[in-house]
Amino acid sequence: MQRHLKILEYALSSLLRRKYKNISLVVVYTLTIAVLASILFLTHALKYEASRVLSTAPDLVVQKMAAGRHELIPSAYGETIEKIRGVKEVTPRYWGYYYDALTHANYTLLGVDGSDAGALLPGLHLIEGSLPSASGQSAVGAGVAEARNVDTGKELILIDSANTGTVFEITGLFTAPSSLITHDLIVFTKEDLVQFFNFPSGSATDIAVEVYNEREVPTVAAKIKQALPDTRPITKGEIVRTYDAVFNWRSGMMLTIFSSALIAFCILAWDKATGISAEEKREIGILKAIGWDTADVLALKFWEGIALSLTSFLLGIIIAYLHVFVFGAAVLAPVIKGWSVLFPPFRLTPSLDLYQIFVMAFLTIAPYVASTIIPSWKAAVTDPESVMRM
């Protein structure tokens, strides 16, 4: 142990003697790791947020289709769905999107009443106040309150479908473990939402269906499709797979784009590591001449490679973490999240996949250390006098 500490001390002093060459290598190495880690961190964080959102999603969502597009569904369809064996609960949902020209963000508007508030808003925690219980009241998510600079007791003015300004009193402010659930959410009474969007009487946005036995969900979905041919039942599993596919595709696209940068770094690292200068060869020859054996020289190069690559790797990981979870992934977010989603700005919940970090460390540190040791081994097994004459 003492021997390796002494060799490590000598390795660090050796790296400092060639500081300009090594600093340039650390900068490129760090930036490469930071870009790759940012993509992986952002993708994993978004998938983690999506999984938390979908954990409270209904087993089935039934939409009405017309000409291949989603349209409002008659609430009476719920009575037909309730009669299917295995169905536990049927809840028509009233919601829609609203583009806010003041904040340039899309909000989700949801209508609830006292009986279905808990089912439609699982995991919601009121910070203060209460959910709307009368016409003209609303409750807003923390992100909306921040974006519109409003609070409980103040007024919220929105433009309805008739292009008329509608005033709502804010009675509650809420949040949730995942920002994606409530950050853009505004809750009204069901009657206010129907009037705001001018829904036809007896229509809902879609119908949420809970099933007693999770394994019977595909069977219930098939029976709904058979009983109501103009509907599209979507299972929770299909939504989860869709989110995974979308985020994996986008992160894969980004990794493909930056793979050229990774290849360029590998070429640079290989050139820097294998191109032992005459000074380094002379140093190896001197060390052999004063009594160092080949194992000591290889240990020296091993610790040099570990010190340089591990420092760069940790710096890259720290930069990626700050970029994604502190600064909101300003560089990559528009590509990974998608251009059509305009949430109010929200901070991702820090979530790291240690397996991804270990794999990335192995694929970047191990090749660099190997490319450092192999050429040094060739010089170390050569006669010291011959090496010093090179």
N, C-alpha and C positions, 0 to 999 in steps of 0.2 A: 504493500500500500504506500509506504513512504517513498519507494522508488518511483511509483507512478505519479505521486504528487510533485516530486522533483522534476520529472520529465514534463509534466503539465506546466510547471512554472517556466521551464526553459522554452516550451512550445509557445506560450503566450509572449515571452520576450522576443522570440523569433518572428512571430506574426507582427509585432510592433515595429521591428526593424524594416519590414516591407509593408509599412502601413498604407501607402497610397494604392498599391496594387490590391491589397486586401480590402480596403475601404470601398473601392469601386466594385469589387465582387460582392461585398455585403449589401451594398445599395441595390444592385440588380437582383440578387438573391431575395432580399426582403420584399421588394416590389412584386416579384413574381409570386411569392407565397401570399402576400397581402391580397392580390387580385383573386387567386384561386380560392383562398379561404373566405373572402368576402362572398363569392358566388355560393359556396357551399353553406356558409352560415346563414345567408339570406334565404336560400331555398329551404333549409331545414327549419328556420324560424317561421316562415310562412306556412309550411306544411304542419308544423306544430300548432300554430294558431288555428289553422283550418280544422285539425283533428279535434281541438277543444270546442270549436263551434259546432262541429257535426256530432259530437258526443251527445248533445242535447237535441239533435234534430229528430223529427218524427220518423217512424219506420218507413212510411210511404208519403209521398206528396203527389196528389192527383191534380193534373192540369187539363183544361179543355183545349183542344186543338182545332184550328180552322185554317185551311190552306197552308198547313205546315207551320203555323205560328201559334204561340200561346195567346189565349184570350180569356176573358172572364168566364167563370164556371157558374152554372146555376146552383144555388145553395141546396136545392131539392135533390141534387145528385147524392148528397150526403145520406139521405134516407135510403137510397138504393144500396149504397156502400155498407151502411149499418147492418143490413140484412144478410150480408155475406158471413158465413161461418168463420170464426177465428178473429174477426174484427173486434177490438177492445173499445176503441173510442174514435169518433169522427168529429173534427173541428174545422169548420170553414174559416179561412184566414182572409183578413182584409188588410192589404198593404199595397204600397206602390213606391215609386222613386220620384224624387223631387230635385230638380237642379236649382241650386241657390246661386243666383247671379251675383249676390253680394260677396260671397266667400269662394265662388267658383268651385263648388263641391256638390256632389250628389248625396242627398240624405235619403234614408229609408223611413217612410211614414207607415206606422202600424196602428190599426184600430183594435182596441180590446174592450171587453166589458168585465165586470167583476167576476163572472163565472169562468172565463177562459184566460184571464191574465196570467195565472201561474203556469198554465200549459204552454202559452205562446212565448213567455219570457222566462224560461228556466235559467237559473244561475245569475239572475239580475239582482243587484244589490242597490237599494236606494241609499244614496248618500244623505239626502235630506228631503223632506216633504213626502208626498204621496202620489200614487198614480192617478190619472184623471178619472173623476167619477161623475162629472156633469159636463154638459155641453159648454164649449168655449174654454176648456182646460186642456193642458198638455203637460207631458213630462219629457225631458230631453236627456240625452246621453252626455257624458262629460265632454266629449269631443265637440259636440254641437254647441254646448254652453261656452266652451273656450273660443270656438270659431266666431260665434255671434255675440260674444261678450255679454251674455245674459245670465241670469241666476233666478232662483226661486222667488216668486212674487212679481217678477218683471213680465213684460209682454213679449210675445213672439209673433212677428208679422210675416205671413207667407202668402204667396199669390196662388189662388185656387184655379181650377180648370176653366172658370169663367173670366180669368184674368182680373180678378178682384182681390184686393188686399184683405186678408182675413186675420183678425187679431185673436190670439190665444193667450190665456194666462198660464204661466209656468207654475205648476203646483209641485213638481218633483224633479230631482236631479239624481241620476243613477249611473252606475258603472257595472262592470262585470270582470271576472278573471281574465277574459280575453277581450282586448280592445276591439277586435273585429266584430264582436257581437253588438256592442252598444255605442261605439264611438260615433256612428253616423245616424243613430236611431232617434226618432221623435215619436212619442206615443200619444194618441188621442183616444177619445171614446169611439166606438165603432160607428155610431151615427154621424159624428163629425167627419170621420174619414170618408164614409160613403158620400156625404154631401160635398166634401172638399174635392174629391175626384169625379163627382157626379156619376157614381156607379148606377147602372140600371137596377131597379128594384128586384130583390131576390138574387143578386149576383155577388159572388166573392172572387177574390184573386185566385185562390186555389183551395184545396181541401187537404188537411193533415190527417193521416190515418195511423193509429197505433194498433199493433197486432199482438195478441196474447203470446204466441210462440214465434220467436225470432226466425226459426227455420221455415215457418210457413209464409214468410213475407213474399217470396217469389210466387207462391201458389195464389195468395190473396191478390197480388198484382195482376196475375193472369185472369182471375175471375172478374176483377174490376174492368179490365180491358174488354172481356167478353160481354159483360153486362152493359158497359157504356163505351161503345166503339170509338166515339169521338174524343176520348180522353187519353192522357199519357201518364200512367203511374210511374213514378221515379222512386226507386228504393234508396235507402241511405247508403247501401254498399255501392250503388252506381255513382252516387255523388262523391263518395270518398275516392273511388277509382278515377273519376274525372279530374278531381283536384290533383291527385298524385300525378296523373299523366300530364296535366298542363304544366305544373311546376317542374317536373322532371324534364319535359321537353324544352322549356325555356332555359333552365339551368344548363342542360346539355348543349343547347345552341350557344350560350355564352362561353361554356368551357371549350367548345369547338373553335370559337373565334379566338379565344386567348391561348389555345394550344400552340399557335404559331409563336407567341411570346415565350411559352414554356420550352419549345424546341430551341428557340434562339438562346434562352438561358442555358439549356443543357450543353449547347455547342460552346458557349462562352466558358461555362464552368469546366468542361472537359479540356478546353484549350488552356485555361489558366492553371488547372490542376496538373495536367500532363506535361505542360511545357516548363520543365524544371530549368531554371536559369543556370548559367555557369557558376554564379555565386552560391546557389543552393547545392549544386553538385560539389563544389569545393568545400562547403560546410559539412556535407555528409562525409567526404573524404577525411576531413580534419577530425571529425568525431570518431570515425573508425580508427584513425591513426593514434588517437589518445586513449583508446581502449573500449570504446562503445562497440557492442556486437550488433549483428543485423537485427535482432529482436528489439534492441533499444531504439535503433533508428526507425524501425517500423512503428514502435509505440509512440515515438515523437511525432511522426507524420499522422498517426491515428488521432492523437490528441489535438494536433493543429486542425485537422479536418473537422473533428467534433466541435471544437471551440468556434470555428468560423460558421459552420453550417447550423449548429444549434442556436447560436446568437441570431443569425439571420432568420431562422425559422420562428423563434420566439418573438422577434420584433415584427415579423410579418403577421403572426397570429394576433398580436396586440393591436396592430394597426387595423386589421380586418374587424376585430371586435369593436373597436371605437367607431369605425366607419359604419358598421351595420346597426349596432345597438345604441350608440350615443348620437351619431349624426344622421341616423335614419337611412343609411345606404343611398345617399343622394346621387351617387354615380350610377348604381345598378338598379335601383328601385323601379324606374320607369319601364325597364325591359322585363324584369322578372315579374312585377305585379301586373303589368298589362296596361295598355294605353287607354282602355275604355273605362277603367275604374278610377273615379275621382273622389276618394274618401277624403274627409278632413285629415290633415296630417296626424299620424299616430305613431307611437313608439312601440316597436316590437318587443315582446317579452323575451329576455335573454334565454336562449336555449341552444346548447351545444351538443353535438353528437361526438362523443369521445372516440368512437370507432373511426369516424371520418378523419379526425385529427391524427390518430395513430397511423392510419393508412397513408395520409399525406406526408407525415413525418418520415415514414419508412421509405416512401417512393422518392423523397427529395434528399434526405440526409444520407441514407445508405449508399446511393450511387455516387454522391460527391466524395464521401470518405473513401470508397473503393477506388475512385479515380485519382485520389491523392496518394494512396498507399502503393498501388501497383507500379507506377514509374519510379517511386522512391525505392522500392524493393530492387528494381533493376540496378540502380546506382549503388545500393547498399551491399549487394553481393559482388560488385566489381572491386578489383584491387584498389585500395585507397590511393596509391601513388598514381595509378592510371586515371582515377577520377579527378584528382587535383590537377593533373596536367591538361584536362579537357578545356 
